[in-house]
Amino acid sequence: VLEESGYLPRAAFLLDRLAQASYLIGCQRTREAIVIDPPRDITPILEGARAEGVTITRVTETHIHADFISGSRELARATGAKLLLSGEGGDDWQYGFAAEDGATLLHDGDRITMGGVRLDVWHTPGHTPEHLAFIVTDVARAEEPLAMVSGDFVFVGDVGRPDLLEKAAKVAGTMETSARQLYASLQRLAALPDHLQIWPGHGAGSACGKALGAMPSSTLGYERRTNWAFAAANEAAFVTEVLAGQPAPPTYFATMKRLNRDGAPILGARGALPGPGDGAALLAARGAGTLLDVRSAREFGAGHVRGAVNIPMIKPFTTWSGWLFGYDVPIALIAPDAAAAETARKALASIGLDQVTQWFGAAALADVAAGEGLTTSVHGDINGAETLMADGRKVIDLREIHEWNAGHIPGAQHQPLGTIRSGLATLDRDTPVAVHCHGGTRSAIGASVLEAMGFTDVVDLTAGISGWRGAPSRD
């Protein structure tokens, strides 16, 4: 807060599990504010506005997001604020709900003014065709701009990936064109001062770039000195570098692009999640859809319902759920308590997995234990991997391709965790398998997925490649 000028340049909100940032920017004198890139759960935004004593009068977003459900519609409906959406990008990337929601379309060169705060709209295509950035000026202090809300255009240490339109949205032949557009957008920044603050849409952990820094913000001058994208010798060098080594986008990104373009359903106020159910209801839920056990890997391994998938409530919980679950199957949760179940439900809703039906706790697990019994996870030593393969067991490496290429166990099979269902769909379910990753987190998830797919003999090599005797030093 810049108290000397009386203005509120920024309040930032971080959706930690997706490393996604939203911004509340307003004027302390007129008490009006705009929100940029709100998440679907708008409660923190509303609480933040109340705490600052401002009224949200405008809601906008930098682009059609691929990694989370935008809360722009949700927030505009809840507050009565004016919805502002990009009108750039061509016919294929217009918002399908803009007219229905009475949205105002923004174009390059437009200006948003709130008392002593001004936002200039820049069209910055490359990550997506319709992408906008907002140049923020505190005109009560100076005519020079203060900051840029950069969305997925410029990150700390990186830039937005230009391959998602082709890889996630399946628009063929767009990667190189988008990369060239991104390079041109970066050249526009030459006219802006070094002191300009960069307020990005994501931080480390997001799949919207390949090398995002952990700092929540930066300055344009610092990025010019340290961000690889500003050091590219020319357009060709930039295009080659920005497209190299991009990780595979999660499968749910395609659904996010469609929902955010056409208009995600409004959640509004939701009642409590039904539960906790008993053992009979738990087994019925298993037959009707997916069981998602959000307990720790240790608790799950000690005793779980056969067929349940275990994704603990760790930072990448949402991303792995998006990779591994479809949007047309009901999900029942197994959780330590009602609070944990509600946290998981909100996290799933942030990417549009709204079909969570109920939750179950320790009592239901005890019922199943007394009946058909619970299953325990089988763990093994990765340094015995060669022996396991000699005995006919398949060893499956669940890491990403760049990790595999950096070193792997000879004879192992590569299958990234995110695509394990499709990649191993034709493998006989009686085939003995062992899975590993780098340190054990992904392999525990993967072992549970394989069990849920019907594999009858699964071993989790818990130490991962970091514990393999031939692994390169990680010091």
Helices and strands as residue ranges (DSSP letters): E 8-15, G 16-18, E 20-26, E 32-36, H 43-52, E 55-60, H 72-79, E 82-86, G 91-93, E 104-106, E 111-114, E 117-123, E 132-138, E 147-151, H 164-167, H 175-187, G 188-191, E 197-200, E 218-219, H 220-226, G 228-231, H 235-243, H 253-262, H 279-288, E 290-293, H 297-302, E 309-310, H 317-324, E 331-334, H 338-349, E 356-360, H 362-370, E 379-380, G 382-384, H 385-390, E 394-397, H 401-405, E 413-414, G 417-419, H 420-423, E 433-436, H 441-453, E 458-461, G 465-467
